[in-house]
Amino acid sequence: MDPQVRKLFERYERLFRKSLAGDADMDEV
């Protein structure tokens, strides 16, 4: 997998988990 794509994927996965926890910051999206 392309390193840049992987970095993006991990970032969105982190945001997704935070949103599941109920404390996502919409400014990050």
MDTraj code that builds the backbone (N, CA, C; nanometers):
import mdtraj as md
import numpy as np

residues = "MET ASP PRO GLN VAL ARG LYS LEU PHE GLU ARG TYR GLU ARG LEU PHE ARG LYS SER LEU ALA GLY ASP ALA ASP MET ASP GLU VAL".split()
xyz = np.array([
    [0.0849, -0.1205, 0.0000],
    [0.0000, 0.0000, 0.0000],
    [0.0881, 0.1251, 0.0000],
    [0.0428, 0.2271, -0.0699],
    [0.1165, 0.3526, -0.0769],
    [0.1225, 0.4184, 0.0613],
    [0.2408, 0.4583, 0.1054],
    [0.2571, 0.5180, 0.2397],
    [0.1639, 0.6364, 0.2640],
    [0.1445, 0.7207, 0.1633],
    [0.0565, 0.8368, 0.1822],
    [-0.0877, 0.7932, 0.2018],
    [-0.1295, 0.6961, 0.1220],
    [-0.2658, 0.6444, 0.1353],
    [-0.2842, 0.5809, 0.2720],
    [-0.1822, 0.5089, 0.3154],
    [-0.1876, 0.4430, 0.4456],
    [-0.2013, 0.5461, 0.5575],
    [-0.1264, 0.6563, 0.5454],
    [-0.1310, 0.7612, 0.6468],
    [-0.2707, 0.8226, 0.6528],
    [-0.3281, 0.8485, 0.5354],
    [-0.4630, 0.9040, 0.5294],
    [-0.5633, 0.8074, 0.5911],
    [-0.5482, 0.6790, 0.5565],
    [-0.6402, 0.5776, 0.6063],
    [-0.6362, 0.5714, 0.7581],
    [-0.5152, 0.5737, 0.8138],
    [-0.5008, 0.5671, 0.9596],
    [-0.5616, 0.6903, 1.0250],
    [-0.5464, 0.8057, 0.9599],
    [-0.6017, 0.9293, 1.0146],
    [-0.7537, 0.9218, 1.0194],
    [-0.8151, 0.8742, 0.9106],
    [-0.9603, 0.8663, 0.9083],
    [-1.0121, 0.7575, 1.0009],
    [-0.9343, 0.6511, 1.0158],
    [-0.9746, 0.5467, 1.1100],
    [-0.9773, 0.6030, 1.2518],
    [-0.8775, 0.6865, 1.2837],
    [-0.8702, 0.7479, 1.4161],
    [-0.9899, 0.8406, 1.4373],
    [-1.0228, 0.9208, 1.3363],
    [-1.1375, 1.0099, 1.3464],
    [-1.2665, 0.9298, 1.3631],
    [-1.2744, 0.8177, 1.2915],
    [-1.3937, 0.7344, 1.2989],
    [-1.4117, 0.6788, 1.4394],
    [-1.3029, 0.6316, 1.4976],
    [-1.3106, 0.5781, 1.6339],
    [-1.3497, 0.6876, 1.7331],
    [-1.2965, 0.8071, 1.7147],
    [-1.3306, 0.9191, 1.8024],
    [-1.4778, 0.9539, 1.7886],
    [-1.5300, 0.9498, 1.6659],
    [-1.6703, 0.9818, 1.6453],
    [-1.7586, 0.8756, 1.7102],
    [-1.7130, 0.7505, 1.7078],
    [-1.7869, 0.6443, 1.7758],
    [-1.7878, 0.6690, 1.9262],
    [-1.6788, 0.7240, 1.9769],
    [-1.6688, 0.7527, 2.1194],
    [-1.7508, 0.8764, 2.1556],
    [-1.7887, 0.9533, 2.0535],
    [-1.8768, 1.0675, 2.0763],
    [-1.8033, 1.1973, 2.1013],
    [-1.6723, 1.2017, 2.0729],
    [-1.5992, 1.3256, 2.0994],
    [-1.5203, 1.3703, 1.9756],
    [-1.5757, 1.3424, 1.8575],
    [-1.5076, 1.3811, 1.7342],
    [-1.5141, 1.5319, 1.7159],
    [-1.4048, 1.5868, 1.6669],
    [-1.4004, 1.7291, 1.6371],
    [-1.4252, 1.7464, 1.4878],
    [-1.5392, 1.8028, 1.4518],
    [-1.5757, 1.8125, 1.3108],
    [-1.4807, 1.9024, 1.2324],
    [-1.4044, 1.9862, 1.3014],
    [-1.3082, 2.0722, 1.2327],
    [-1.1941, 1.9906, 1.1732],
    [-1.1769, 1.8677, 1.2204],
    [-1.0664, 1.7849, 1.1723],
    [-1.0980, 1.7208, 1.0381],
    [-1.2236, 1.7092, 1.0071],
    [-1.2644, 1.6385, 0.8849],
    [-1.2307, 1.7204, 0.7616],
])
top = md.Topology()
chain = top.add_chain()
for i, resn in enumerate(residues, 1):
    res = top.add_residue(resn, chain, resSeq=i)
    for name in ("N", "CA", "C"):
        top.add_atom(name, md.element.get_by_symbol(name[0]), res)
traj = md.Trajectory(xyz[None], top)
